[in-house]
Amino acid sequence: MTTTWRHLPAPAREIATAATDAVAAAREHAPEAYDGAVARLAAAERSGLVLGAVVRLLLEETHPDGLDGDDVRQVLEGCVRGAAPWRPDVDPHVVLVLLAGALGVYDPDGDESPPDPPAVARHAPLLVADLLAATGRPLDGYLTAAFTEIARTERQD
């Protein structure tokens, strides 16, 4: 855990450590470690919000001119193809929902089968790991930025 998270409340620190563990396990293709970290993420309230903010930040960085349909398709395919050999349960629909949610264009009311929080927790680290590979940067900075952004938004509301 980085020192930038020490000031955060315990639930936020748990999200940060579970996300870090899950992304590391995804990068290493370590199913048992991944399952354990994902279980902690699924149990952590608001982990989907944090991971969604991380995905959005990564998409903004990897696509500074914006994303079009082809870009979204490439991100989706890259994530699913990269995860499928070691995570045969990867669901392209859930990854697409994560992408659409991060971009602010997902309407759960229009989805006949919206993913539940455990499905989000199982898939978000896969997407984050895939997007991080394109940046070559560690997760810590994105998590810190996500927590900062969420705190700022909550103060304004």
N, C-alpha and C positions, 0 to 999 in steps of 0.2 A: 504494500500500500504506500502511496506517495504521501508526503507531508501536506500536499494541497487538500487532502481529504480529512485531515485530523479535526478540522473545525466543524465538519459536517455532523449532523445528528446520526445516531447509531443506525437507523434504517437506511439512510443514504450511504453510509460507509459499507453496509452489507451489500447493497446493490452494486457499489463500485467494486468490491472485492469479488463478488460472485460473477459479475460481468467480466472482470479481468481474468478470472480463472476459466470461465467458459470460452472466452476468445482464445486464450492460450491453448486450451485443450482442442479447440477447433483447428487451430494452426498446426498442432501436432498430430491431429487425427487420433485422439485418445478417447475412445468411447466411454470408458468408465469414469474418467475425470470429467468429461463433458456432461454426462448424465447427472453426476453429483452437483456440479456447478449450476446446471440448468434447474435442478430441483430447488436449489436455494433462490435462484432468480424467480421462479414461478411462485414461490412463497412470499417474495418481497413485494409489498404493495408499491405500485408506481414504477416498477422496473421497466415496464413497457414504455412509459413516458420517457424515461431516461434513455433507453436504448433507441427509441424513435428519434430523439434529439441527436444522438450520436450518429445515426444513419443519415439524417438530414445534413449534418455538418460534413460528413464524409462525402456525400453526394455533391454538395456545394464545392468542396475542394477538388474533387476529381472531375467535375464538370463545371468549370467556372463560367462557361457561356450558357449554362442551362442544359436541361435534358429534353430530348425529343423522344418519340416512341421507340426509335431504333436504339437509343442509349438505354432506355429502361429495359428493353428486351435483352440487350447485351449483358446488363448487370444481372438481370434475373437468370439468364442462361448460365452465365459464368458461376454464379453462386450455386445453383442447383447442380450443375455438372461437376463442380469442384467438391461438393459435399456428398453426392450420391454414392461414390465408391465406399465410403466409410459410414455414411448415414443414409441407408436405403429408404428410411422413412421421411426423407425431406419432401415437403409438399410445395410444389411451385405456386399454388394458390396463396399459401400463407406468406411466402416470400414476396409475391406481388402485392399482397395487402400491406406488408411492411413498407415496401417501396412507395406505394400510393399514400399510405398514412404519413410517411416522412415528408412527402411532397405536398401534403395538405389536400389531396384530391380523393381520399377514400371516404365513402359514405357507408357506414356499417348498416344503416337501415335499408340500403339497396342491395345488400349482400345476403343471398339465401343461406349461406353457411359461413358467417363471420368466425374467424379463429378465436378460440378462447385464450385466456392468459397463459395456460401451460403451453399451448401451441406457439404463441408469440415468444415465450421464453426459450422454446426448443429451436426456433428458427432465427431469431434476431442475432445471436452470437455468430451464426454461420454467415449471415450477411455482413456483419461488422468485420469479421475476419477476412472475408473476401475483399471488401472495400479497403481495409487497412493494407492489404498486400499491394494495392495500387499506389498507396501514398508512401510506403516505406517508413512510416512514423509509428511510434507506440500509441497505444490506446489512451494512456493517461491524460494527455492534453485534450483529447476529445471528450473524455468523461468530465474533466474539470470545466471545460467550456459548456457542456450540456447542463451541469449542475448550476453554473453561474447564470445561464440563460433561463432556466426554469425558475430559479430564485428571483431573478429580475421580473419575469412575467408575473409571478405570484405577488410580488410587492406592488406592481402596478394595478393588479386586479383588486 
